[in-house]
């Protein structure tokens, strides 16, 4: 009898373990946003013929920004299918970690949400013998402002109002400033709960860059990876912020568009001064990136985004992620693979993959320069 | 001849003659092995401490802020400014809340299992409580963020209304309950199993005679517990609590998921905000540059020292109480 009871308990313990194990696995899978809202995975656009493998061989390690994770994963899948025998391994960690790994010489290229800082370029000269680290804009994307207000389906905001909301100056949803931007919408007097990232993040940096550029009077804080404004609440990671916005009535928060579309969170249309408010979509983000100027010199294509663009249908709250490589002095064993892989990602086929997955392609004019820079890599 | 006899006795004690013995060589090997393991442990600990101290020194030498009093963590910036005041406060306060909630409940469960519950119920109940320890902390974090936080809205309003005069429970800031108080509740649940199971073991060790003597004097069950079980188990419960406190101080993922961190010290525990050492390390590590990581290591070293202090204090308390408890009866 006693034995039986013991084994039953053991079985139930095992069951509990299995359940918690399954939960852990689901938790790990929660940031997979490659699927569309209808639950199907779109077929990859690239036919194997578009990809030139050239002399690519062996294993290529890369690391960095998690913002471009889903895009890189699709590229890697298509690329490896076309070039058997080559293995590309992108570790999606964070921009900071990617650049540290790049400057230690352990990866072929790094993904980063922000261009290399001068001191990081200095450091890269040790790794790139005879050259230096350069930024190649490869993936664009809109940062969405997700909101959850009972009874409100559509919300238009301009940069100054957004700054005041996140700055704890506007405290209720029926504030005059918001009402003025949304004629005909009944706004409740719910308290605004603004959510930002609690971890240092490239997404935060891009949002604050936008607010600083588009609403300098309302946003006195420096643009940085670390959130600087008072008030509001914080959550960890884009997934964490999206989860809070989905859960809390009266909330607003920022995250990459894919988190909004995969969870059915409504997003703010930006009032940029154009004829009509602009929705957060991949196409609209591309239009805004087209207004960017190249800030880097030579092969370095670091972009200076125009956050104040009033172009029709341009969504200026965008994020551009770079691939960071050496212009000269790449490691001989990985150079052919880096060239061939980046050649593919910058190609028409490679950029088309982006639009199908909630990202924004790099506009043609800049993209042409990226291709040229890739072909010159040494 | 006379000189060899004592040697013979020394080398061949009767015990070593038993079947399967390896004789003196086995003794020597085992002694060397255990000595080696002991020394290895000390070497590992010393090298970890040396590494942490070395990296921490790099960070501290370049810190533009005051490490002890600065209310900010901007270690990857140029120049770096960071301080542990908020983290120390948050770590201590959330752990205190956890202990205040968990210890009485844990002692209650332990007493119920050891002295009140029918045997058929006691074993499964003990098992279920122990199972709580097997749940990974990220699961507690997800459960906390998605279930516990919204559920606590009502309790927070109630505490604010009736206990707001205490200052501590005065909720001055709107927002969901991503506060140190919520973290404390979550930590309390997480440390329940360790405190419960150690306390239960101790309560089961109470000499039968003590309890029977008390019963013979006409004590009720509660009086038995009060005059024989609790005094006997006191040092055990204290050490169990310290084990739990150790987990609460160092808990990372659950806190990082549930708390809305901010670099402000506030005794309004219902307001969102605050931070703990482990949570801050988890949040900042990813995007930190090499120097930023050194700064995080420095904060980790403080947590290490804090844990050492707590354990040391616990040892002192236990050593002092031992004389008065039944432990050496």
Interface residues (C-beta under 8 A of the other chain):
Chain A: X5 X9 X13 X16 X17 X20 X23 X24 X27 X93 X94 X95 X96 X97 X99 X100 X119 X191 X193 X198 X199 X200 X201 X202 X224 X225 X226 X233 X234 X235 X236 X240 X243 X244 X247 X248
Chain B: X73 X74 X76 X77 X78 X123 X124 X127 X131 X134 X135 X136 X138 X139 X142 X145 X146 X150 X174 X175 X176 X178 X256 X257 X259 X260 X261 X262 X272 X282 X283 X284 X286 X287 X288 X289 X290 X292
